[in-house]
Amino acid sequence: MQVRLRVSLKRQQLFVLTEKGEYSYPVSTAKAGAGERNGSGCTPRGRHFIRACIGSDQPLGAVFVGRRPTGEIYSDNLAASHPERDWILTRILWLCGREPGFNRGGEVDTQRRYIYIHGTPDTEPMGTPLSHGCIRMRNTDLLELFEQVSPGTDILIEE
């Protein structure tokens, strides 16, 4: 089944579009808003695709640093001992821009900015822009989504 994704920054929703219909998940995008520039902390707009699906063999709550599992499972105690971490949990969908000069290449390259769809602690609110540029999801929602996508899946990020 062909799946496409669309993220609405305004609505803070990720829409899954299939041949059988559409449904959505709440997300949290960048606190700094929309933007493509390297170092901006913004969520990039435009046409993208999933470059890589990372973590298929990891448990719910697995902690990732540099796209690699650390062997840790997120917990309140772990969070208290590492308050500086921006938690990337459960799975990573690494995004790549499709639009040269807008979200691909040079100072506006989504992939080189390491923009992901990833899991986040359940204590983090959804529907509120709070990330550093990535698209955060509930871990259980991300597990569902991960099973439906593959490298090359199209994603449109729009205001």
N, CA, C and O atoms as a GROMACS GRO file, in nm:
protein
  636
    1MET      N    1   0.084  -0.118   0.000
    1MET     CA    2   0.000   0.000   0.000
    1MET      C    3   0.088   0.125   0.000
    1MET      O    4   0.180   0.135   0.081
    2GLN      N    5   0.062   0.218  -0.090
    2GLN     CA    6   0.134   0.344  -0.099
    2GLN      C    7   0.094   0.436   0.016
    2GLN      O    8  -0.025   0.462   0.035
    3VAL      N    9   0.190   0.486   0.092
    3VAL     CA   10   0.166   0.576   0.203
    3VAL      C   11   0.239   0.708   0.176
    3VAL      O   12   0.354   0.708   0.131
    4ARG      N   13   0.173   0.818   0.204
    4ARG     CA   14   0.234   0.951   0.200
    4ARG      C   15   0.207   1.018   0.334
    4ARG      O   16   0.108   0.989   0.400
    5LEU      N   17   0.296   1.108   0.372
    5LEU     CA   18   0.283   1.180   0.498
    5LEU      C   19   0.275   1.329   0.471
    5LEU      O   20   0.333   1.380   0.375
    6ARG      N   21   0.202   1.398   0.557
    6ARG     CA   22   0.194   1.544   0.552
    6ARG      C   23   0.195   1.595   0.696
    6ARG      O   24   0.123   1.544   0.781
    7VAL      N   25   0.277   1.694   0.722
    7VAL     CA   26   0.285   1.756   0.854
    7VAL      C   27   0.233   1.898   0.842
    7VAL      O   28   0.280   1.976   0.759
    8SER      N   29   0.136   1.932   0.926
    8SER     CA   30   0.085   2.069   0.936
    8SER      C   31   0.149   2.134   1.058
    8SER      O   32   0.121   2.096   1.172
    9LEU      N   33   0.236   2.233   1.032
    9LEU     CA   34   0.298   2.305   1.144
    9LEU      C   35   0.194   2.385   1.221
    9LEU      O   36   0.201   2.395   1.343
   10LYS      N   37   0.099   2.442   1.149
   10LYS     CA   38  -0.006   2.520   1.214
   10LYS      C   39  -0.091   2.434   1.308
   10LYS      O   40  -0.120   2.474   1.420
   11ARG      N   41  -0.130   2.316   1.260
   11ARG     CA   42  -0.217   2.228   1.340
   11ARG      C   43  -0.139   2.133   1.431
   11ARG      O   44  -0.199   2.067   1.517
   12GLN      N   45  -0.007   2.125   1.414
   12GLN     CA   46   0.076   2.034   1.493
   12GLN      C   47   0.023   1.890   1.480
   12GLN      O   48   0.001   1.820   1.579
   13GLN      N   49   0.003   1.850   1.356
   13GLN     CA   50  -0.049   1.716   1.324
   13GLN      C   51   0.033   1.656   1.212
   13GLN      O   52   0.076   1.726   1.121
   14LEU      N   53   0.054   1.524   1.218
   14LEU     CA   54   0.112   1.447   1.110
   14LEU      C   55   0.000   1.363   1.051
   14LEU      O   56  -0.063   1.284   1.122
   15PHE      N   57  -0.026   1.380   0.923
   15PHE     CA   58  -0.132   1.309   0.854
   15PHE      C   59  -0.072   1.194   0.774
   15PHE      O   60   0.028   1.210   0.705
   16VAL      N   61  -0.134   1.078   0.785
   16VAL     CA   62  -0.096   0.961   0.707
   16VAL      C   63  -0.202   0.943   0.601
   16VAL      O   64  -0.320   0.924   0.632
   17LEU      N   65  -0.160   0.948   0.475
   17LEU     CA   66  -0.253   0.936   0.362
   17LEU      C   67  -0.229   0.802   0.294
   17LEU      O   68  -0.120   0.774   0.244
   18THR      N   69  -0.333   0.719   0.292
   18THR     CA   70  -0.323   0.587   0.229
   18THR      C   71  -0.434   0.574   0.125
   18THR      O   72  -0.519   0.662   0.112
   19GLU      N   73  -0.431   0.465   0.051
   19GLU     CA   74  -0.536   0.438  -0.047
   19GLU      C   75  -0.672   0.421   0.021
   19GLU      O   76  -0.775   0.440  -0.042
   20LYS      N   77  -0.671   0.385   0.148
   20LYS     CA   78  -0.795   0.361   0.221
   20LYS      C   79  -0.844   0.482   0.299
   20LYS      O   80  -0.951   0.477   0.360
   21GLY      N   81  -0.768   0.591   0.298
   21GLY     CA   82  -0.812   0.709   0.371
   21GLY      C   83  -0.698   0.781   0.439
   21GLY      O   84  -0.581   0.761   0.407
   22GLU      N   85  -0.735   0.865   0.535
   22GLU     CA   86  -0.640   0.952   0.604
   22GLU      C   87  -0.667   0.948   0.754
   22GLU      O   88  -0.782   0.940   0.797
   23TYR      N   89  -0.561   0.953   0.831
   23TYR     CA   90  -0.572   0.968   0.976
   23TYR      C   91  -0.451   1.048   1.023
   23TYR      O   92  -0.358   1.070   0.945
   24SER      N   93  -0.452   1.090   1.149
   24SER     CA   94  -0.344   1.178   1.193
   24SER      C   95  -0.298   1.146   1.335
   24SER      O   96  -0.365   1.077   1.411
   25TYR      N   97  -0.180   1.198   1.365
   25TYR     CA   98  -0.119   1.189   1.498
   25TYR      C   99  -0.082   1.331   1.542
   25TYR      O  100  -0.041   1.412   1.459
   26PRO      N  101  -0.095   1.361   1.670
   26PRO     CA  102  -0.043   1.489   1.719
   26PRO      C  103   0.110   1.486   1.721
   26PRO      O  104   0.170   1.381   1.747
   27VAL      N  105   0.173   1.599   1.693
   27VAL     CA  106   0.318   1.609   1.694
   27VAL      C  107   0.358   1.738   1.765
   27VAL      O  108   0.274   1.819   1.802
   28SER      N  109   0.489   1.754   1.783
   28SER     CA  110   0.546   1.878   1.833
   28SER      C  111   0.662   1.913   1.741
   28SER      O  112   0.759   1.838   1.730
   29THR      N  113   0.652   2.028   1.674
   29THR     CA  114   0.757   2.074   1.583
   29THR      C  115   0.838   2.184   1.653
   29THR      O  116   0.828   2.200   1.775
   30ALA      N  117   0.916   2.258   1.577
   30ALA     CA  118   1.013   2.352   1.635
   30ALA      C  119   0.950   2.469   1.709
   30ALA      O  120   0.858   2.534   1.661
   31LYS      N  121   1.004   2.493   1.825
   31LYS     CA  122   0.966   2.610   1.904
   31LYS      C  123   1.000   2.739   1.828
   31LYS      O  124   0.930   2.840   1.842
   32ALA      N  125   1.106   2.735   1.747
   32ALA     CA  126   1.149   2.852   1.669
   32ALA      C  127   1.067   2.872   1.542
   32ALA      O  128   1.090   2.968   1.468
   33GLY      N  129   0.972   2.783   1.514
   33GLY     CA  130   0.887   2.797   1.398
   33GLY      C  131   0.941   2.729   1.274
   33GLY      O  132   1.021   2.636   1.283
   34ALA      N  133   0.897   2.775   1.159
   34ALA     CA  134   0.934   2.715   1.031
   34ALA      C  135   1.056   2.785   0.974
   34ALA      O  136   1.069   2.907   0.983
   35GLY      N  137   1.145   2.706   0.914
   35GLY     CA  138   1.262   2.763   0.848
   35GLY      C  139   1.358   2.655   0.806
   35GLY      O  140   1.359   2.546   0.862
   36GLU      N  141   1.437   2.685   0.708
   36GLU     CA  142   1.523   2.584   0.646
   36GLU      C  143   1.672   2.602   0.678
   36GLU      O  144   1.749   2.508   0.657
   37ARG      N  145   1.713   2.717   0.727
   37ARG     CA  146   1.855   2.748   0.746
   37ARG      C  147   1.922   2.661   0.852
   37ARG      O  148   1.865   2.633   0.957
   38ASN      N  149   2.043   2.619   0.821
   38ASN     CA  150   2.126   2.545   0.915
   38ASN      C  151   2.146   2.630   1.040
   38ASN      O  152   2.175   2.750   1.031
   39GLY      N  153   2.131   2.569   1.157
   39GLY     CA  154   2.150   2.639   1.284
   39GLY      C  155   2.030   2.720   1.330
   39GLY      O  156   2.037   2.784   1.435
   40SER      N  157   1.921   2.719   1.256
   40SER     CA  158   1.804   2.800   1.290
   40SER      C  159   1.720   2.742   1.403
   40SER      O  160   1.649   2.815   1.471
   41GLY      N  161   1.727   2.609   1.422
   41GLY     CA  162   1.640   2.544   1.520
   41GLY      C  163   1.496   2.536   1.473
   41GLY      O  164   1.406   2.508   1.552
   42CYS      N  165   1.474   2.561   1.344
   42CYS     CA  166   1.340   2.560   1.286
   42CYS      C  167   1.310   2.427   1.217
   42CYS      O  168   1.401   2.352   1.182
   43THR      N  169   1.182   2.399   1.199
   43THR     CA  170   1.139   2.282   1.122
   43THR      C  171   1.133   2.322   0.975
   43THR      O  172   1.067   2.420   0.939
   44PRO      N  173   1.202   2.246   0.889
   44PRO     CA  174   1.204   2.280   0.747
   44PRO      C  175   1.071   2.248   0.678
   44PRO      O  176   1.004   2.150   0.710
   45ARG      N  177   1.036   2.333   0.582
   45ARG     CA  178   0.913   2.315   0.506
   45ARG      C  179   0.943   2.249   0.372
   45ARG      O  180   1.059   2.234   0.332
   46GLY      N  181   0.836   2.211   0.304
   46GLY     CA  182   0.847   2.164   0.167
   46GLY      C  183   0.842   2.013   0.153
   46GLY      O  184   0.809   1.939   0.246
   47ARG      N  185   0.876   1.970   0.030
   47ARG     CA  186   0.871   1.828  -0.004
   47ARG      C  187   0.997   1.758   0.044
   47ARG      O  188   1.109   1.803   0.020
   48HIS      N  189   0.977   1.647   0.112
   48HIS     CA  190   1.085   1.565   0.167
   48HIS      C  191   1.056   1.418   0.139
   48HIS      O  192   0.949   1.382   0.088
   49PHE      N  193   1.153   1.333   0.174
   49PHE     CA  194   1.130   1.189   0.177
   49PHE      C  195   1.206   1.132   0.296
   49PHE      O  196   1.298   1.195   0.349
   50ILE      N  197   1.166   1.012   0.336
   50ILE     CA  198   1.236   0.945   0.446
   50ILE      C  199   1.363   0.883   0.388
   50ILE      O  200   1.357   0.796   0.302
   51ARG      N  201   1.477   0.929   0.437
   51ARG     CA  202   1.607   0.880   0.393
   51ARG      C  203   1.640   0.746   0.458
   51ARG      O  204   1.692   0.656   0.392
   52ALA      N  205   1.610   0.734   0.587
   52ALA     CA  206   1.643   0.613   0.662
   52ALA      C  207   1.543   0.591   0.775
   52ALA      O  208   1.494   0.686   0.836
   53CYS      N  209   1.514   0.464   0.800
   53CYS     CA  210   1.429   0.421   0.912
   53CYS      C  211   1.521   0.350   1.010
   53CYS      O  212   1.575   0.244   0.979
   54ILE      N  213   1.539   0.408   1.127
   54ILE     CA  214   1.640   0.360   1.221
   54ILE      C  215   1.576   0.310   1.350
   54ILE      O  216   1.487   0.374   1.405
   55GLY      N  217   1.622   0.193   1.397
   55GLY     CA  218   1.582   0.143   1.528
   55GLY      C  219   1.480   0.031   1.528
   55GLY      O  220   1.419   0.004   1.631
   56SER      N  221   1.460  -0.036   1.416
   56SER     CA  222   1.354  -0.138   1.407
   56SER      C  223   1.369  -0.249   1.509
   56SER      O  224   1.270  -0.313   1.546
   57ASP      N  225   1.489  -0.275   1.556
   57ASP     CA  226   1.511  -0.383   1.651
   57ASP      C  227   1.519  -0.336   1.796
   57ASP      O  228   1.555  -0.413   1.885
   58GLN      N  229   1.485  -0.211   1.820
   58GLN     CA  230   1.498  -0.153   1.954
   58GLN      C  231   1.363  -0.154   2.029
   58GLN      O  232   1.257  -0.150   1.967
   59PRO      N  233   1.369  -0.161   2.163
   59PRO     CA  234   1.245  -0.159   2.243
   59PRO      C  235   1.185  -0.019   2.253
   59PRO      O  236   1.251   0.081   2.225
   60LEU      N  237   1.061  -0.014   2.294
   60LEU     CA  238   0.993   0.112   2.323
   60LEU      C  239   1.075   0.189   2.425
   60LEU      O  240   1.114   0.134   2.528
   61GLY      N  241   1.100   0.317   2.399
   61GLY     CA  242   1.176   0.400   2.492
   61GLY      C  243   1.326   0.391   2.478
   61GLY      O  244   1.398   0.451   2.557
   62ALA      N  245   1.376   0.316   2.378
   62ALA     CA  246   1.520   0.310   2.356
   62ALA      C  247   1.574   0.450   2.332
   62ALA      O  248   1.510   0.530   2.263
   63VAL      N  249   1.690   0.481   2.388
   63VAL     CA  250   1.752   0.612   2.377
   63VAL      C  251   1.854   0.608   2.262
   63VAL      O  252   1.934   0.515   2.251
   64PHE      N  253   1.850   0.713   2.178
   64PHE     CA  254   1.945   0.726   2.067
   64PHE      C  255   2.028   0.852   2.084
   64PHE      O  256   1.978   0.956   2.125
   65VAL      N  257   2.156   0.839   2.052
   65VAL     CA  258   2.246   0.953   2.044
   65VAL      C  259   2.325   0.935   1.915
   65VAL      O  260   2.386   0.830   1.894
   66GLY      N  261   2.326   1.036   1.830
   66GLY     CA  262   2.394   1.024   1.702
   66GLY      C  263   2.338   0.911   1.616
   66GLY      O  264   2.413   0.845   1.544
   67ARG      N  265   2.207   0.888   1.624
   67ARG     CA  266   2.136   0.785   1.549
   67ARG      C  267   2.174   0.644   1.590
   67ARG      O  268   2.142   0.548   1.518
   68ARG      N  269   2.239   0.629   1.702
   68ARG     CA  270   2.278   0.497   1.751
   68ARG      C  271   2.213   0.473   1.888
   68ARG      O  272   2.210   0.563   1.971
   69PRO      N  273   2.162   0.352   1.910
   69PRO     CA  274   2.106   0.323   2.043
   69PRO      C  275   2.216   0.321   2.148
   69PRO      O  276   2.324   0.267   2.124
   70THR      N  277   2.187   0.379   2.262
   70THR     CA  278   2.286   0.385   2.370
   70THR      C  279   2.281   0.261   2.459
   70THR      O  280   2.373   0.237   2.538
   71GLY      N  281   2.174   0.181   2.445
   71GLY     CA  282   2.153   0.069   2.536
   71GLY      C  283   2.066   0.107   2.654
   71GLY      O  284   2.028   0.022   2.734
   72GLU      N  285   2.034   0.235   2.666
   72GLU     CA  286   1.950   0.284   2.775
   72GLU      C  287   1.803   0.279   2.733
   72GLU      O  288   1.771   0.286   2.614
   73ILE      N  289   1.716   0.268   2.831
   73ILE     CA  290   1.572   0.281   2.812
   73ILE      C  291   1.530   0.403   2.894
   73ILE      O  292   1.564   0.415   3.012
   74TYR      N  293   1.456   0.493   2.831
   74TYR     CA  294   1.417   0.617   2.898
   74TYR      C  295   1.337   0.588   3.025
   74TYR      O  296   1.250   0.502   3.027
   75SER      N  297   1.369   0.663   3.130
   75SER     CA  298   1.295   0.658   3.256
   75SER      C  299   1.308   0.794   3.323
   75SER      O  300   1.393   0.874   3.285
   76ASP      N  301   1.224   0.818   3.421
   76ASP     CA  302   1.232   0.944   3.497
   76ASP      C  303   1.368   0.958   3.565
   76ASP      O  304   1.425   1.068   3.570
   77ASN      N  305   1.422   0.846   3.617
   77ASN     CA  306   1.552   0.850   3.683
   77ASN      C  307   1.663   0.886   3.584
   77ASN      O  308   1.752   0.965   3.615
   78LEU      N  309   1.658   0.827   3.465
   78LEU     CA  310   1.757   0.857   3.363
   78LEU      C  311   1.747   1.005   3.323
   78LEU      O  312   1.849   1.072   3.308
   79ALA      N  313   1.626   1.054   3.306
   79ALA     CA  314   1.605   1.194   3.270
   79ALA      C  315   1.661   1.287   3.378
   79ALA      O  316   1.723   1.389   3.346
   80ALA      N  317   1.639   1.252   3.504
   80ALA     CA  318   1.688   1.336   3.614
   80ALA      C  319   1.841   1.340   3.618
   80ALA      O  320   1.899   1.441   3.657
   81SER      N  321   1.904   1.231   3.577
   81SER     CA  322   2.051   1.227   3.580
   81SER      C  323   2.114   1.291   3.455
   81SER      O  324   2.235   1.312   3.452
   82HIS      N  325   2.034   1.321   3.353
   82HIS     CA  326   2.083   1.385   3.230
   82HIS      C  327   1.986   1.495   3.184
   82HIS      O  328   1.926   1.484   3.078
   83PRO      N  329   1.971   1.602   3.264
   83PRO     CA  330   1.872   1.705   3.232
   83PRO      C  331   1.904   1.784   3.104
   83PRO      O  332   1.817   1.851   3.050
   84GLU      N  333   2.028   1.775   3.056
   84GLU     CA  334   2.068   1.852   2.938
   84GLU      C  335   2.032   1.784   2.806
   84GLU      O  336   2.038   1.848   2.700
   85ARG      N  337   1.994   1.659   2.810
   85ARG     CA  338   1.969   1.585   2.686
   85ARG      C  339   1.839   1.625   2.618
   85ARG      O  340   1.738   1.651   2.683
   86ASP      N  341   1.844   1.629   2.485
   86ASP     CA  342   1.724   1.640   2.401
   86ASP      C  343   1.693   1.496   2.362
   86ASP      O  344   1.759   1.441   2.273
   87TRP      N  345   1.596   1.436   2.424
   87TRP     CA  346   1.571   1.293   2.413
   87TRP      C  347   1.518   1.253   2.276
   87TRP      O  348   1.418   1.306   2.228
   88ILE      N  349   1.587   1.159   2.214
   88ILE     CA  350   1.545   1.098   2.088
   88ILE      C  351   1.522   0.951   2.120
   88ILE      O  352   1.616   0.877   2.150
   89LEU      N  353   1.394   0.911   2.114
   89LEU     CA  354   1.355   0.780   2.165
   89LEU      C  355   1.287   0.692   2.061
   89LEU      O  356   1.231   0.741   1.963
   90THR      N  357   1.293   0.561   2.084
   90THR     CA  358   1.216   0.455   2.020
   90THR      C  359   1.252   0.427   1.874
   90THR      O  360   1.294   0.316   1.842
   91ARG      N  361   1.237   0.524   1.785
   91ARG     CA  362   1.267   0.509   1.642
   91ARG      C  363   1.306   0.645   1.586
   91ARG      O  364   1.274   0.749   1.643
   92ILE      N  365   1.376   0.642   1.471
   92ILE     CA  366   1.413   0.763   1.400
   92ILE      C  367   1.375   0.746   1.254
   92ILE      O  368   1.410   0.646   1.191
   93LEU      N  369   1.304   0.844   1.200
   93LEU     CA  370   1.280   0.855   1.056
   93LEU      C  371   1.358   0.979   1.012
   93LEU      O  372   1.317   1.092   1.039
   94TRP      N  373   1.470   0.957   0.944
   94TRP     CA  374   1.561   1.066   0.905
   94TRP      C  375   1.512   1.124   0.772
   94TRP      O  376   1.495   1.050   0.675
   95LEU      N  377   1.490   1.254   0.769
   95LEU     CA  378   1.432   1.320   0.652
   95LEU      C  379   1.537   1.380   0.560
   95LEU      O  380   1.645   1.420   0.604
   96CYS      N  381   1.503   1.385   0.431
   96CYS     CA  382   1.588   1.445   0.329
   96CYS      C  383   1.500   1.533   0.241
   96CYS      O  384   1.392   1.491   0.198
   97GLY      N  385   1.546   1.655   0.214
   97GLY     CA  386   1.471   1.747   0.129
   97GLY      C  387   1.474   1.705  -0.017
   97GLY      O  388   1.567   1.639  -0.063
   98ARG      N  389   1.370   1.745  -0.090
   98ARG     CA  390   1.360   1.717  -0.234
   98ARG      C  391   1.376   1.844  -0.319
   98ARG      O  392   1.376   1.836  -0.442
   99GLU      N  393   1.391   1.960  -0.255
   99GLU     CA  394   1.388   2.085  -0.328
   99GLU      C  395   1.522   2.158  -0.319
   99GLU      O  396   1.548   2.228  -0.221
  100PRO      N  397   1.609   2.140  -0.422
  100PRO     CA  398   1.741   2.205  -0.421
  100PRO      C  399   1.728   2.356  -0.401
  100PRO      O  400   1.647   2.423  -0.465
  101GLY      N  401   1.813   2.408  -0.309
  101GLY     CA  402   1.812   2.551  -0.280
  101GLY      C  403   1.708   2.593  -0.178
  101GLY      O  404   1.715   2.703  -0.124
  102PHE      N  405   1.611   2.507  -0.150
  102PHE     CA  406   1.508   2.539  -0.050
  102PHE      C  407   1.525   2.452   0.074
  102PHE      O  408   1.532   2.505   0.185
  103ASN      N  409   1.531   2.319   0.058
  103ASN     CA  410   1.551   2.229   0.172
  103ASN      C  411   1.654   2.120   0.142
  103ASN      O  412   1.664   2.021   0.215
  104ARG      N  413   1.729   2.141   0.034
  104ARG     CA  414   1.833   2.045  -0.003
  104ARG      C  415   1.955   2.120  -0.056
  104ARG      O  416   1.945   2.204  -0.145
  105GLY      N  417   2.071   2.088   0.002
  105GLY     CA  418   2.197   2.148  -0.041
  105GLY      C  419   2.232   2.274   0.037
  105GLY      O  420   2.146   2.338   0.097
  106GLY      N  421   2.359   2.308   0.034
  106GLY     CA  422   2.407   2.431   0.095
  106GLY      C  423   2.370   2.448   0.240
  106GLY      O  424   2.380   2.355   0.320
  107GLU      N  425   2.326   2.568   0.275
  107GLU     CA  426   2.291   2.603   0.412
  107GLU      C  427   2.146   2.571   0.448
  107GLU      O  428   2.098   2.613   0.553
  108VAL      N  429   2.077   2.498   0.361
  108VAL     CA  430   1.935   2.466   0.385
  108VAL      C  431   1.908   2.317   0.371
  108VAL      O  432   1.797   2.278   0.332
  109ASP      N  433   2.006   2.233   0.402
  109ASP     CA  434   1.994   2.090   0.377
  109ASP      C  435   1.933   2.015   0.497
  109ASP      O  436   1.997   1.999   0.601
  110THR      N  437   1.810   1.971   0.479
  110THR     CA  438   1.738   1.902   0.587
  110THR      C  439   1.816   1.780   0.639
  110THR      O  440   1.825   1.760   0.760
  111GLN      N  441   1.870   1.701   0.549
  111GLN     CA  442   1.943   1.581   0.591
  111GLN      C  443   2.067   1.618   0.672
  111GLN      O  444   2.092   1.558   0.777
  112ARG      N  445   2.144   1.714   0.626
  112ARG     CA  446   2.266   1.754   0.698
  112ARG      C  447   2.234   1.826   0.828
  112ARG      O  448   2.321   1.838   0.915
  113ARG      N  449   2.111   1.874   0.841
  113ARG     CA  450   2.067   1.935   0.968
  113ARG      C  451   2.022   1.827   1.067
  113ARG      O  452   1.992   1.858   1.182
  114TYR      N  453   2.017   1.702   1.023
  114TYR     CA  454   1.974   1.590   1.107
  114TYR      C  455   1.832   1.612   1.158
  114TYR      O  456   1.805   1.604   1.278
  115ILE      N  457   1.741   1.639   1.065
  115ILE     CA  458   1.600   1.657   1.099
  115ILE      C  459   1.532   1.521   1.091
  115ILE      O  460   1.537   1.454   0.988
  116TYR      N  461   1.469   1.482   1.201
  116TYR     CA  462   1.405   1.352   1.213
  116TYR      C  463   1.258   1.365   1.254
  116TYR      O  464   1.213   1.470   1.301
  117ILE      N  465   1.186   1.257   1.234
  117ILE     CA  466   1.064   1.230   1.309
  117ILE      C  467   1.110   1.129   1.413
  117ILE      O  468   1.164   1.024   1.378
  118HIS      N  469   1.089   1.159   1.541
  118HIS     CA  470   1.139   1.068   1.645
  118HIS      C  471   1.048   1.070   1.767
  118HIS      O  472   0.965   1.159   1.785
  119GLY      N  473   1.067   0.969   1.851
  119GLY     CA  474   0.992   0.961   1.975
  119GLY      C  475   1.049   1.056   2.079
  119GLY      O  476   1.164   1.098   2.072
  120THR      N  477   0.963   1.089   2.177
  120THR     CA  478   1.000   1.182   2.284
  120THR      C  479   0.936   1.134   2.414
  120THR      O  480   0.841   1.055   2.410
  121PRO      N  481   0.984   1.178   2.529
  121PRO     CA  482   0.924   1.134   2.655
  121PRO      C  483   0.774   1.164   2.660
  121PRO      O  484   0.728   1.267   2.609
  122ASP      N  485   0.699   1.076   2.723
  122ASP     CA  486   0.554   1.094   2.734
  122ASP      C  487   0.515   1.218   2.813
  122ASP      O  488   0.401   1.264   2.805
  123THR      N  489   0.609   1.272   2.889
  123THR     CA  490   0.582   1.394   2.966
  123THR      C  491   0.584   1.519   2.878
  123THR      O  492   0.537   1.625   2.920
  124GLU      N  493   0.639   1.508   2.757
  124GLU     CA  494   0.645   1.622   2.666
  124GLU      C  495   0.510   1.642   2.598
  124GLU      O  496   0.450   1.545   2.550
  125PRO      N  497   0.461   1.764   2.595
  125PRO     CA  498   0.330   1.788   2.533
  125PRO      C  499   0.333   1.774   2.381
  125PRO      O  500   0.433   1.808   2.317
  126MET      N  501   0.225   1.724   2.326
  126MET     CA  502   0.204   1.721   2.182
  126MET      C  503   0.109   1.836   2.147
  126MET      O  504   0.033   1.883   2.232
  127GLY      N  505   0.113   1.880   2.021
  127GLY     CA  506   0.026   1.989   1.979
  127GLY      C  507   0.083   2.126   2.011
  127GLY      O  508   0.020   2.228   1.984
  128THR      N  509   0.203   2.129   2.069
  128THR     CA  510   0.270   2.253   2.106
  128THR      C  511   0.411   2.251   2.046
  128THR      O  512   0.484   2.155   2.069
  129PRO      N  513   0.450   2.353   1.972
  129PRO     CA  514   0.585   2.355   1.915
  129PRO      C  515   0.691   2.372   2.024
  129PRO      O  516   0.698   2.477   2.089
  130LEU      N  517   0.773   2.268   2.045
  130LEU     CA  518   0.876   2.273   2.150
  130LEU      C  519   1.009   2.212   2.109
  130LEU      O  520   1.104   2.214   2.188
  131SER      N  521   1.019   2.157   1.988
  131SER     CA  522   1.142   2.086   1.950
  131SER      C  523   1.250   2.184   1.905
  131SER      O  524   1.230   2.306   1.900
  132HIS      N  525   1.366   2.127   1.872
  132HIS     CA  526   1.480   2.205   1.822
  132HIS      C  527   1.486   2.199   1.669
  132HIS      O  528   1.588   2.232   1.609
  133GLY      N  529   1.375   2.156   1.605
  133GLY     CA  530   1.368   2.146   1.459
  133GLY      C  531   1.305   2.018   1.412
  133GLY      O  532   1.242   2.014   1.307
  134CYS      N  533   1.322   1.912   1.490
  134CYS     CA  534   1.266   1.781   1.453
  134CYS      C  535   1.115   1.779   1.474
  134CYS      O  536   1.056   1.873   1.527
  135ILE      N  537   1.055   1.669   1.432
  135ILE     CA  538   0.913   1.644   1.452
  135ILE      C  539   0.903   1.534   1.557
  135ILE      O  540   0.937   1.419   1.531
  136ARG      N  541   0.858   1.570   1.675
  136ARG     CA  542   0.846   1.476   1.787
  136ARG      C  543   0.710   1.409   1.785
  136ARG      O  544   0.609   1.471   1.750
  137MET      N  545   0.709   1.281   1.824
  137MET     CA  546   0.583   1.205   1.834
  137MET      C  547   0.582   1.124   1.963
  137MET      O  548   0.687   1.098   2.023
  138ARG      N  549   0.463   1.086   2.005
  138ARG     CA  550   0.449   0.988   2.113
  138ARG      C  551   0.513   0.858   2.067
  138ARG      O  552   0.503   0.822   1.950
  139ASN      N  553   0.578   0.788   2.157
  139ASN     CA  554   0.650   0.666   2.121
  139ASN      C  555   0.559   0.558   2.062
  139ASN      O  556   0.596   0.493   1.964
  140THR      N  557   0.442   0.539   2.120
  140THR     CA  558   0.352   0.436   2.068
  140THR      C  559   0.298   0.474   1.930
  140THR      O  560   0.280   0.387   1.844
  141ASP      N  561   0.273   0.604   1.907
  141ASP     CA  562   0.231   0.651   1.775
  141ASP      C  563   0.342   0.628   1.673
  141ASP      O  564   0.316   0.585   1.561
  142LEU      N  565   0.464   0.657   1.712
  142LEU     CA  566   0.578   0.639   1.622
  142LEU      C  567   0.597   0.492   1.585
  142LEU      O  568   0.629   0.461   1.470
  143LEU      N  569   0.576   0.403   1.680
  143LEU     CA  570   0.586   0.259   1.648
  143LEU      C  571   0.485   0.221   1.540
  143LEU      O  572   0.519   0.149   1.447
  144GLU      N  573   0.362   0.270   1.552
  144GLU     CA  574   0.259   0.243   1.451
  144GLU      C  575   0.300   0.298   1.315
  144GLU      O  576   0.291   0.229   1.214
  145LEU      N  577   0.347   0.422   1.314
  145LEU     CA  578   0.386   0.487   1.190
  145LEU      C  579   0.504   0.414   1.126
  145LEU      O  580   0.507   0.394   1.004
  146PHE      N  581   0.602   0.377   1.206
  146PHE     CA  582   0.724   0.313   1.158
  146PHE      C  583   0.694   0.187   1.077
  146PHE      O  584   0.764   0.156   0.980
  147GLU      N  585   0.590   0.115   1.117
  147GLU     CA  586   0.553  -0.009   1.047
  147GLU      C  587   0.492   0.016   0.910
  147GLU      O  588   0.479  -0.077   0.831
  148GLN      N  589   0.453   0.139   0.881
  148GLN     CA  590   0.383   0.170   0.756
  148GLN      C  591   0.469   0.242   0.654
  148GLN      O  592   0.428   0.258   0.539
  149VAL      N  593   0.588   0.287   0.694
  149VAL     CA  594   0.672   0.365   0.604
  149VAL      C  595   0.801   0.291   0.573
  149VAL      O  596   0.833   0.190   0.636
  150SER      N  597   0.874   0.343   0.476
  150SER     CA  598   1.003   0.286   0.439
  150SER      C  599   1.086   0.398   0.378
  150SER      O  600   1.033   0.505   0.346
  151PRO      N  601   1.217   0.376   0.361
  151PRO     CA  602   1.296   0.477   0.293
  151PRO      C  603   1.233   0.512   0.157
  151PRO      O  604   1.193   0.423   0.081
  152GLY      N  605   1.226   0.639   0.129
  152GLY     CA  606   1.164   0.686   0.005
  152GLY      C  607   1.022   0.737   0.023
  152GLY      O  608   0.970   0.804  -0.066
  153THR      N  609   0.958   0.708   0.137
  153THR     CA  610   0.821   0.757   0.162
  153THR      C  611   0.820   0.909   0.155
  153THR      O  612   0.903   0.975   0.218
  154ASP      N  613   0.726   0.964   0.080
  154ASP     CA  614   0.711   1.109   0.065
  154ASP      C  615   0.651   1.172   0.189
  154ASP      O  616   0.563   1.115   0.254
  155ILE      N  617   0.701   1.292   0.222
  155ILE     CA  618   0.646   1.370   0.332
  155ILE      C  619   0.648   1.518   0.293
  155ILE      O  620   0.750   1.570   0.251
  156LEU      N  621   0.536   1.583   0.308
  156LEU     CA  622   0.523   1.726   0.283
  156LEU      C  623   0.507   1.795   0.417
  156LEU      O  624   0.420   1.759   0.496
  157ILE      N  625   0.592   1.894   0.442
  157ILE     CA  626   0.583   1.972   0.566
  157ILE      C  627   0.539   2.112   0.526
  157ILE      O  628   0.607   2.181   0.449
  158GLU      N  629   0.424   2.154   0.579
  158GLU     CA  630   0.367   2.283   0.539
  158GLU      C  631   0.318   2.360   0.661
  158GLU      O  632   0.285   2.305   0.765
  159GLU      N  633   0.314   2.494   0.641
  159GLU     CA  634   0.263   2.579   0.749
  159GLU      C  635   0.112   2.572   0.750
  159GLU      O  636   0.048   2.637   0.833
   0.00000   0.00000   0.00000
